[in-house]
Amino acid sequence: MSIETIVIIVLLAAFIIWRLRPVKGIRNITTAQLKNELKDRNKQFIDVRTPGEFRGNSIRGFKNIPLNQLSAKAASLSMDKEVVLICQSGMRSSQASRILKKMGFQKITNVKGGMNAWI
């Protein structure tokens, strides 16, 4: 193997590890923990799946803001209240968490496993 190939592999591995690491300031909870938090009126529950996915199966109390619209619609969210994010598997809600964090939101919770774990 050439040195260039090794460098590329190392850089690729470092990038993947960097992308998968948890972001500081973002809380991760299970769906079991979510069940205990659903009645908290001081939290904003956001489902970042597509409208079709949301119509097919959703959790009462969640508002649908698709991931591709989150940046544009984030102004409709209160920065003072915790934002709880869910998607189908936890990947899009993790991305949404990063987006909101970069926008200055401080209280962000991601539901691990998403709707797949809820069912």
N, C-alpha and C positions, 0 to 999 in steps of 0.2 A: 504494500500500500504506500502511496506517495504521501509526502508531508501535507500537500494541499488537500488531499482526500481526508486525512486525519483531522486537519484544522476545520474543514467543512462539517464533518461529523460532530466534532466537539461543539462547534458553534450552534449547530442545529439542536443538539441535545440540551445545551444551555438555554436556548430560546424556548424549547418545549417546557423545560422545568420552570423557567421564569413565568410563562403564561399560565401554568397550572397551580402555582403557589397561591395560597390564600392571601387576599388583600387585607392589610391591617385596617381595622375599624369596621369590618363587615362581619356581622354575626351570622353563623350558620346554624340552622335548627332542623330537626326532623319533622316529619308530618305529625308525629305523635305530640311533639311540643307545640306545633302550630294549633292543634285542636284546643289546647289550653289558652291560647292567645286570641282566638277569633272574636271574643266578646269585648276586647279592649278597644274602646272608642278613641283612644289616643294614638292609634296606629292606622296607617293607610295600607290597605291590602291591594296589591297590584299584580295582575296576571299579564305577563308579557307575551303570551302566545298570540297566534293569529285570531281574528274574529271568528273564523270557522271552528277552530279548535275550542275556543271559549264557549261558543254556542253549543257545541257537542257535549261538553262536560265542564262544569265550573263549580267553584266553591262559593257558597252564599257569602256575600260581604266583599268579594273581590271585584275590583273594577278592571276592565280590560283596556290596557294601553299596550299595543303590540310593540315589540322591541324596536322595530324600524321607525316608530313614531315617538319613542320615549324622549329623545333629546328635545324635540319640538314641543312636546306636551308636559315636560317636567315642570314648567312654570305653574301648572295647575295643581301641583303637589305642595304641601306645606313643608318647609325645611325644618320646622320646629317639631313635627311629629315623626315618629319612626315609620319607615317605609318597609313593608314586608313584601318580598317579591317571590313569585312562583312562575314556573313554565311547565313544560311536559316532563323534562328529565332533570332539570337543574342547571343545564348549560346556558341557556339564554338568560335565565334569571341571574346567573353568575356574571354574565356580560353586562346585564342591566345594572347590577350592583356596582360594577366598575365605572360605568357611565355616570351614575348618580354621584359616586364618590368624587369623580373628577369635576363634577358640577358644584361641589361644595356641600352635599348632603352628608350629615354626620351620623345619623341613626338609620342604619340600613341592615336588613336581615334577609338572608337568602334561605329558601326552603330547599334543603338537600333532597334530591330524588324527584322533586316536583310532583306532578299529578300521577306519574307512574307509581310513586310510593304512596300516594293518597288512597288509591283504589284498592 
